[in-house]
Amino acid sequence: MKSASIKSLVIAASLASVGWLSATTSGIAQEVTLRLHQFLPAQANVPKHALDPWADKIESESGGRIKIERYPAMQLGGTPPQLIDQAQDGTVDIVWTLPGSTPGRFPSTEVFELPFMMTNAEATSRAYWDLFESNMKDGEFKDLHILAAWVHGPGVIHSRTPVEKMEDLQGMKVRAPTRVITALVAELGGTPIGMPIPAVTESLSKGVIDGAVVPWEVVPSLKVQELVSNHTEFGGDHALYTTTFVLAMNKAKYDSLPDDLKKVIDDNSGQDVSALFGKTQQEYDAPGRELAVGRDNNIITLSAEDVEGWKAAAQPVIENWVKEADEKGLDGQALLDEARSLIEKYTAAQ
């Protein structure tokens, strides 16, 4: 009996040891759940064609150890301008947002939103990432872990009445997408009206605005092609404007990950991912444009010569931005020159 009791104790101790080791191993390899919060419906182009494939890839490459819960359309509460704080304070783990939603907080990003800066979204997104790494990472974004930084495709003027020349904007109430384009619309004699993108549909239908400056990509979801019949595109090498985005992660959450899971995140971050997101977003300009073509809407494409006149008229807005950047302690002209040089470099490499 005594021998049997000792044997039982040894077996029990062995089982306990195995259980402890199993629990320890399980603890080391336990799953990490990350909550991704953003402002558009799940079926919108960016969530559906960029963020979801990105999150699926991370889940797969982590062997299922990382789970990314997706919360579209501000389902976790708050407003779009609050997203960046939600990531910074850890209310959520990852956000997709616009730095411009909190004006003045990330002033360097605005250099890419200046009139006629961008060429295409892929090249400009690569330039944006480079400038982020060299000028913003340890400055404006030091309290966040940025996973990607990119821009959308060329901005277009969508309006009730045709905009064939700058004078056509006189007195027109136009939804302006960014602080910089608000200044440009005002410079050209229009009345800029700021509003979040989901408000454009109702504002057009009720006559609150006469037009909106948005890329073709968002036209289908906003039904812009049904509410206005004129669309003004800009020929030449530069677009009227673009908007900057970031995919931002809570810094403490990233730092808490084991090295192998950090590597999974790192492998799906950076310049190539930024460029892919920008390229993907611009690819969905074509279906939006086709809807307008299908309705026989009036698509006005300004010649390169005409665009030069718009560029000249936009120069005071650019010069004022440089001055404001200097007043904030930035070297505005140096940022502008570097951004232009990087965009030119990556455009030429395509």
Buried (B, 14 or more C-beta within 10 A) or exposed (E): EEEEEEEEEEEEEEEEEEEEEEEEEEEEEEEBEBBBBBBBEBEBBBBBBBBBEBBEBBBEBBEEBBBBBBBBBBEBEBEBBBBBBBBBEEBBBBBBBBBBBBBEBBBBBBBBBBBBBBBBBBBBBBBBBBBBBEBBBEEBBEEBBBBBBBBBBBBBBBBBEBBEEBEBBEEBBBBBBBBBBBBBBBBBBBBBBEBBBBBBBEBBEEEBBBBBBBBBBBBBBBBBBBBBBBBBBBEBBBBBBBBBBBBBBBBEBBEEBEEEBBEBBEEBBBBBBBBBBBBBBBBBBEEBBBBBEEEEBBBBEBEEEBBEEBBEBBEEBBEBBBEBBBEEEBEBEEBBEBBBEBBBEBBEEE
